[in-house]
Amino acid sequence: MEPKRTTAPLTSHEGALARGVKHRVNARRHALGMSFLEGGIALSVLSLLLAVAIPVFARELHASRFTEAASGVKSLGAAAVAYAEDKRVAEAFPVSAAMTPATAPRGNLETVTAEAWDTPTWKALAFQPAVTGAPHAFAFAFDSTLGTSRSTFVAHAHGDLDGDGVTSTFEVRGVVSSTEKVRVEPGMYVEAEVE
């Protein structure tokens, strides 16, 4: 038979030390702020939030760039209609204006000087797509076909938002004739919106 082992009771000082060691171990665990399970749950929640937020952000970013083109051609259409008021059909719209800037921005925003918009047509339509010096993603053009009995215009915007060589196009058209008042045709033509 083995002798029974007994341990001597701890003195109050030794007991305090033992409790202090135990307290320090628990304090270290709590200093990390969370257990592995809690960390895994937090990481899962964060992953879900990012999975939802990133596509929404990307969609909103593209939508904001489309707004430039859509509002620009609508504004050109309205300006062309205002210009045509009280004018003869043969001179209802200003002459055509080449694409400004000359090439559509490709994959980035570009700043165009105020002088680029300083042509008779852009002045007659009082058009500039953005505040002077502000970068933009589209180039704009205005094409008019003038005749004695019927005149038309096409206002269009072109841009390559992601730089892949495929161009987004937005157009509005307008008409005036000797038998009908000046108007913008309903709808907007859009090609390769999301390229």
GIJOSUL-V917950 format. One record per pair of residues at least 12 apart in sequence whose ideal C-beta (glycine too) atoms are under 7 Angstrom apart, sorted by sequence separation. I is the first residue (numbers start at 1). GAP is how many residues later the second one is. D is the distance in Angstrom with one decimal. If there is no record, write none. Layout:
# GIJOSUL-V917950
I:GAP:D / I:GAP:D
This chain:
# GIJOSUL-V917950
100:12:6.9 / 172:12:5.8 / 173:12:4.6 / 80:13:5.5 / 142:13:5.3 / 156:13:6.3 / 157:13:4.6 / 156:14:6.5 / 101:15:6.1 / 141:15:5.4 / 156:15:4.3 / 100:16:5.3 / 155:16:6.9 / 172:16:5.5 / 100:17:6.4 / 125:17:6.8 / 140:17:5.1 / 154:17:5.8 / 155:17:5.2 / 171:17:6.8 / 114:18:4.7 / 139:18:7.0 / 170:18:6.3 / 171:18:4.1 / 138:19:4.3 / 139:19:5.3 / 154:19:5.2 / 138:20:6.4 / 139:20:6.8 / 153:20:6.9 / 170:20:5.5 / 121:21:5.7 / 138:21:3.9 / 152:21:6.7 / 153:21:4.8 / 97:22:5.8 / 111:22:6.0 / 137:22:4.8 / 152:22:6.7 / 169:22:4.3 / 152:23:4.9 / 169:23:6.7 / 97:24:3.7 / 111:24:4.8 / 137:24:6.0 / 168:24:5.1 / 97:25:5.9 / 110:25:6.0 / 150:25:6.9 / 151:25:5.4 / 167:25:6.6 / 168:25:5.9 / 94:26:6.7 / 95:26:5.9 / 109:26:3.5 / 110:26:6.7 / 166:26:5.5 / 94:27:4.4 / 109:27:6.2 / 150:27:4.2 / 168:27:5.4 / 109:28:5.4 / 149:28:6.1 / 149:29:4.9 / 166:29:4.3 / 94:30:4.2 / 94:31:6.4 / 164:31:6.7 / 105:32:5.4 / 105:33:6.9 / 162:33:6.3 / 104:34:6.8 / 105:34:6.7 / 161:34:6.2 / 104:35:4.4 / 103:36:6.7 / 101:38:5.2 / 100:39:6.1 / 99:40:4.8 / 100:40:5.8 / 83:41:5.9 / 99:41:7.0 / 83:42:6.4 / 99:42:4.2 / 98:43:6.3 / 97:44:6.2 / 80:45:6.4 / 97:45:4.4 / 79:46:4.0 / 96:46:6.2 / 79:47:6.0 / 96:47:4.8 / 79:48:5.9 / 96:48:5.4 / 76:49:6.1 / 95:49:6.2 / 94:50:6.5 / 76:51:5.7 / 93:51:4.1 / 75:52:6.6 / 93:53:6.6 / 107:53:6.1 / 92:54:7.0 / 104:54:4.2 / 105:54:5.7 / 106:54:4.4 / 91:55:6.6 / 104:55:5.1 / 105:55:6.9 / 107:55:5.9 / 90:56:5.7 / 104:56:5.7 / 107:56:2.1 / 72:57:4.7 / 90:57:6.6 / 106:57:5.1 / 90:58:4.9 / 93:58:5.8 / 89:59:6.4 / 92:59:4.4 / 99:59:6.7 / 89:60:6.4 / 93:60:4.7 / 68:61:6.4 / 89:61:6.7 / 90:61:6.8 / 89:62:5.4 / 104:63:5.8 / 76:64:7.0 / 72:66:6.7 / 76:66:6.1 / 68:68:5.8 / 72:68:5.8 / 68:69:5.9 / 69:69:4.7 / 68:70:5.6 / 65:72:4.9 / 80:73:5.2 / 80:75:6.7 / 77:78:5.5 / 76:79:3.5 / 73:82:4.7 / 73:83:6.4 / 73:84:5.4 / 92:84:4.6 / 72:85:5.3 / 89:87:5.8 / 69:88:4.0 / 89:88:6.3 / 89:89:5.6 / 69:90:6.4 / 92:90:6.3 / 84:92:5.4 / 81:93:6.3 / 80:94:5.4 / 77:95:4.2 / 65:96:5.7 / 73:97:5.1 / 77:97:5.7 / 85:97:6.9 / 73:98:6.4 / 74:98:6.4 / 84:98:4.1 / 62:99:6.9 / 69:99:6.9 / 73:99:4.7 / 70:100:5.9 / 69:101:4.2 / 81:101:5.3 / 81:102:6.8 / 81:103:6.0 / 77:107:4.2 / 73:115:6.8 / 70:118:6.7 / 66:127:6.6 / 62:132:6.7
